[in-house]
């Protein structure tokens, strides 16, 4: 064997080894790639193996989601502290991890209706928990980088917010008349996002509906707080929904129709709370874990949009007032109605307790509105009202 031939053989052997060594060094220097690739989609061509596939997918997507979480630690910098913990929970990896309880798997089966994925008819009830968890973990991988980017931009542009903030001098009792006056015939959607458990927000929404009833325009209220197809009446409304009596009564007096948005399967879930409470101790936390996760919100908001589109075909010129929790309507939140319906035809207004000053300094303002639509989208609203949580 000649020396030249031996050299060529050594080169063929050593070059791949050198290349492998360089790749290994790069991997050690960076624990995971800058752009994580999503795992391959779930195959359901072999139904007999589906349960095993889904179980593997939960573990695989959980691992990837945890990597993304470590790379993109979102703190919801733009969000008022009273809601921040809710949004942190939104992106919790693997809601209701199966390891928390030996009964957790069965709890998820009980809480996930069989028709929650109508496009996936191949799924059986026992498949739903893993399918849901895997999809949720994939959503985390998708949304965390986007939210982290928004948070960085918010912090970078805080001075722009100060410069663009408008000042208002009218008295607080005229706020809803002022808001109604901001709407033009071109506006088709008014999205009202409340901080839950804030009674004054309900009263303000009732005042707003009264004002809109005087406008002469056709107005329809759609709400998270009624089930799809449910018609409100004092006799049939649960104790929880009776908290919204001022809203229902104002709409009835103004001749404004109120239509529920929450899908019917949510009624079945919450209607069986007592049965589940006997079986499981973590009933309230469980329902929250599922339906305020990213995947849960995606499912619910998609159902809401179907209802809105159906009614829009019937009432093309009406003003649709959508009243829900703030997380459903804020711009740039996962699957937000604000983003789905956004544009010049849409106004997003939020009702918060007095805690917006954390971001914008100790300002005496109770109304936050910015001249720049780009900033409004970044902070999540066009208008925000600070309300005292002590006022009933």
N, C-alpha and C positions, 0 to 999 in steps of 0.2 A: 504494500500500500504506500503510495507516494505521499510526501509531506503536504502537498497542496490538497490532495483528496482528504487527508486527515483533518486539515484545517477547515475544509468546507463542512465536514461532518460535525466537528466541534461547534462551529458557528450555528449550524442548524439546531443543535441541542441546547447551546447556551443562550441564544437569543430569546427563545420562548421562556426560559427560566428567568432571565433578566426582566422580561416584560411582566411576568407573574409577580416578581418581587416588587416592581414599581407600583403595580396595581394594589398589592397588599399594603404598601406604605401609604398610598393615597387613602385607602379605606381606613387605616388606623388613624390618619391625621384628621379625617372627617367621618364621624360615626355614621352618617347617612347622607345620601346625595342631596344636592340643593333642590332638585325637583323630584319629589317622590312619585314613582309610578303607581297608579292604583292597581290593586290586584285584579286579576282577570275576572270577568263576570261569572256568576254562578251558572253552572250547567244543570239543566233539568231534563236532559234527554234520557237519563236512566233513573226513573222514579224510585226503583228499589234502592238506589244508593243516595237518594236525595238527603236523607237525614244526616248521614255521615258527611256529605259535601257541605251542608249548611253548618254543621258543628265545626268543621275545619275553617270555614269562612269566618265564623265569629272570632275564632282565635287569631286568624291571619289579619283581619281588618282591625281588630283590637290592637295588635302589635303595631301596625302601621299608624293607627290613630294616635297611639301614645308617642310615637316618634314625632309626629306632626305637632302634638301638644307641647313637647319639650322644645321644639324649634320656634313655635309661634305662641308665646304665652300672652294671650289676650286678657286684658283686665277691664275692658269696656270703659275706657277712660272717659268717653264722651257721655256716659250714662249716669243719671242721678244715682247716688248711693242706695237709695231706697229700692231701686229696681236692679241694681248691679248683681245682687246675689241670685236673682231669678235668671239673669242672662248667663251667669257662670254655670248654673244648673243646666241651662239649655244645651251646653256643649260638653256635659259630663260624658266621659267615655263609657260605653256599655251601660245604659241606664238599667237598673235592677240586675246587676251582675248575677249570673246564676249561682255563684259561690256564696252569695249573702245568706241564702236559706235553702234548705233541701227542698222546699216547696216553691221556690221562686219560678222554676220552669212552669209549673202548673198554674201559678198566679198569672203569668204572662198569657198562657193559653186562655184563661178565663177572661182577661181584660181585652184581648185582641179579637174582635169579631171576625167571623170567617169571610165576610165580604169586604174586609178592609183593603185587600189587594185584588180588585175585580179582574185585572189583566193577568193575574197569576192563578189561573183556575187549577193548576197542577198542585197547588199547596193544600195540604190537609191541616186541620187545627194544630196538630202536634208540630208542624213545620214552622208555624207563624213566629214563635219567639225568636228562634235563631235567624230567620229571614229578616225580621224587624231589626234585631240588634246589629246584624251585618250591614244592613242598609244605613242605619244610624251612624255606625262607625265610618262608613264611606262618606257620609255627609260631613262629618267632622273634618276629614281630610280635605274636603272641597272648600269648606267655609272658613276654617281657621286662618289660612293665609290671606284671604280677602279681608277678614275683620282686622287682622293685625296690620295690614296695609292702611286701612281706614283710620285705625287708632294712631298710627305714626303720622299720617297726614293731619289729623285733628290737632295733635300736639304741636306740629310744625307751624300750623296756621292760626294759633290761638290769638295772635295780635290782629289778624284779619277779622276775626269774630268781633273783637272789641270795636274795630273801626266800622264794621257794617251793621252793628246793632242799632235798631231804631228805638226812639223814645216816645212814650205815650203819656198823655196827661188826663185822659178822661177818668172818671171815678169807676171803681171796681164794679158797682152795680150795673154799669152800662157795658161791661165786657162782652156779653153775648149779643147784644144789639150791635156792637161794633163788629164782632166776628161775622154776624149775618150780613152786615153791610159790605164786607170784603168780597163777598161772592158776586160774580157776574153771571149773566145768562150762559156764558161759555163754560162755566164750571159745571162739571157733571158729577164729581165725586168730592164729598167732604168726609175725610177719615178722622174719626175722633178716637184717640187712644187714651184710656184711663190708667192711672195707677190703681190697682185693685185695693179694696178696703179703704177707699177715700170717699166718704159720704158726700162731701161737697162737690166732688166731680159729678156725681149723679144729679145733684140739684142744678149744676151749671148746664149739663146736657138738657135737662128738662126746660130750663130757661131758654136755651138756644132753640129747641124745637118749637116753643111758643113763638119766638121771633120769626122763625122760618115759616110758621103757619100763617103769618100776616103778610108774607111776601107776594102772595098770589101765584106763586110758582108751584108746580106739582112736586111734592117732596115725598120720598119713601125712606123709612128708616130700616136698616138691616142691622142685626145685632148678634153678637156672640152669646148673649144671655138668654136666648130662646132657641129651642131646637127647630130644625128645618120643618116647616109646615105647622108648627105650634102657634096657635092664636092665644094671645094673652087674655086672661081674665083673672080677677082677684080671687075667685073661688078655686080655680084650678092651679094657680101658681104655687110653687113650692116656697118654703120659708126663705131659702137662699135667694130666689128670684124676686121675692117681695121687697128685698132691699132696693130694687129698682122701681118701686111703685111711683115715685115722682116722675120718672121718664115715661112709664106706660100711661099714666094719667094725663100728662101734658100732651102726649101724642093723640090720645083719645079726644081730648078737648079741642085740639087744633085740627082734628080730622085727618091726621097723618097716619098712614098705614105702617105697622111695625111687623117685620118679617124676620123669622129666626134663621140663623146661618149654620148653627152647630149641626153636624150630621146626625141622623137618627140613631146610628150605632152608639153615639155618645150618650143618648138618652137611655139606651139599654144598659150601658155600663154603669152610669151613675144611679140608675134606678134599682140596681141590685147591690147597693153598698152594704145593706144590713146583712145580706147573705155572706158577702165576702168578709165583712168585719168579724163574723163569727169564725170564719175559716182562717183568716190572716190578720195579724196584728198591725201590719203596716199599710192599711187600706189607703189612707189619704196620700201617704208618700208614694205609694206604688202608682196611683192614677196620675200623680204629678210627674213622676219620673217618665212615664210613657208619653203622655200627651203634651208635655212641654219640652220634650227632646226635639232636636232638629227634625228627625223623621216624623215624629208625631205632629209637629207644626206643619210640615210639608203636606201631610195627608189632610189635615183639617183645613188649611188654607186653600188647597186645591178644591175641596168640596165647596168652600165658600165662594170661590171664583166661579164655579159652575152655576151656582144659584144666581149670582150677580149677572152673569152673561145671559142666563135664561130670562131674567126680568128686564135686562137692558133691551132685548129684542122686542119686548112688549111695550116698554116705556122709553123710547129713544131720547126724549127731551127732558125727562125728569131729573131732579137732583137726588142722587143716592147718598144718604147719610149713613156711614158705616161706623157703628159704635162697638168697640171691642177693647181688649187689653192692649196696652201700648206696643207690646212685642209683636203683635200681628200687623200693625200698620206702619211702624217706623221705617223710614227709608233705610236701605242697605242692610237690614236684618234678614236672616235666612228666609227666603220665600215670602217676603213681606208683600202685603197688599199695596202698600205705598209704592213699591217698585213695579208691581204688576200693573197698577192702574195709573202710574205717575205720568207727569207731563203738565203742560199749562192748564189742563182741564181739572187738575186735582189739587186739593189742599189737605195737608196733614196737620192736625192740631192735637196737642197733647195736654193732659191735665195731670200735674205733678204736685206732690207735697212740696213744702218750701225747702228744697235742697238743690236747686240748680246753681246756686251761688258757689258751690264747690269748684265749678269749672270757670265761671266768669267773674269771680271776685265777689266781694260783699256788696252787691249792687241792690238798690232799693226797688228795682223793677219787679213787677209781678208778671209782665208780658215779655217774652223773648221772641223777637222777629228780626231777620237779617235781610239786608238789601240784595244780597247775592244769592241766587238760587243754588249755586254750586255749594255754598256753605250750608244752606238749609239741608241739602241732601246729605252732606257729610255729618251734620249733627243729628239728623234723623227726622226733622220736622220743619214745617213752614212757620208754625206759631206754637208756642208753649205757654201755658198759664201756670203760675205758681199759686197753689191753694194751701190754706192752712189745714193740717190734718185735725186740728182741734175743733173746727167748726162743723157742727153736725147738720 
